[in-house]
């Protein structure tokens, strides 16, 4: 298992929205597990960050939620991306790419 890192500031919304866009409806634990798995155990989404972020995304209208039974037969809140969430994802990715390009320019050898 590789070193785990905190999610870089400003990217949690993007990672959650992208996960929902890619996989469809999921519960919070599934979102966190997918991000950790797809990042080869480098990125770790803490519950204390994820659930408040999901609540803010609900308020902003980027996701909707519904209580259902999980695969483990537990009651869980499942989140689904909205049209506004897809638009926000595009904005988040564009901003991330802009910032990453700027960082690369700074660290690239002269």
N, C-alpha and C positions, 0 to 999 in steps of 0.2 A: 504494500500500500504506500502511495506517495505522500508527500507532505500536504496537509490540508491547509487551505488559506481561507480567510474571510472573503466574502464577496466584496469586490472593489466598490467604494462609495459611488453612488449614482447609477449602478448597473442592476440592482435587484429587480426593479420594475421590468427592465428589458428582458432579463433572464426568465422571469416568471411568465411574462406575456409571450415570449418566444416558445416556451415549453408548452403553454396552452394552445398556441397556434399550431404547433407541430403535432401534439398528441391528443388534442381535444380535451374534454372534460376530465378533471382530476381533483383529488383532494389534496390538502396541504402537504401531508407526509409524502404523497406520491410526487408532487412537484419538487420538494426538497431532495428526495431520493434520486429522481431523474437527473437533476442538475449535478449532484455529486457523482453519479455514475457516468454521465456523458463527459464530464470533465476529468475522468480518470482519477477520481477521489481528490482532486486539487481544491475544488470549490465546495465549501460547506455552508449551507443555508441554515442558520440557527432559527429555532422556533420563535425566539424573542424578536427576531427581525421579520420573519416571514409572515406571521399572522397579522401583525399590525400593518404591514405593507398590503396584504390581501384586503384588509378592512378599508384602507385608504383607496385601493383600486375599486372596491365596491361602491364607495361614496362617489368617486369620480365617474362611475359608470363604465369603466373599462372591462369589468367582469360582472357576471351575475352568479349567484350561488343558490344551491338547493341541498337540503339535507336528504341523504340516502344511506343505504347500507353499503359498506365497503366490502371488498373481497374477503376480509377477515370477519365479516358479519357484525361489524361495529357501525354505529351511527357516525357518519362523517359528512362534513360540508364539502360538496363538490363545486368547483369553480369552472366557469365557461367564459371564453372570450366573447366580447361584444364587438359590434362594428366600430364603435369608438375605441375599443381596446386595440383593434387591428391598426387603426390610424395612429394611435399613440405608439404602438410598437414600431411603426415605420419612422416616426419622429425620434424615438429613443435610439434606434439603430443608426440613423443618420447622424445624430449628435455624437454617439459613441465612435463612429468611424472618423468623424471630424477630429475628435480629441485624440484618438489613437494615431492618426496621421501626424498630428502636431507633436506628439510624444516621440514618434519615430524620427521626425526631423531633428529633434533635440538630441536624441541619443545616437543617431547615425554617425559613424566616423566622418570627419571632415575631408 
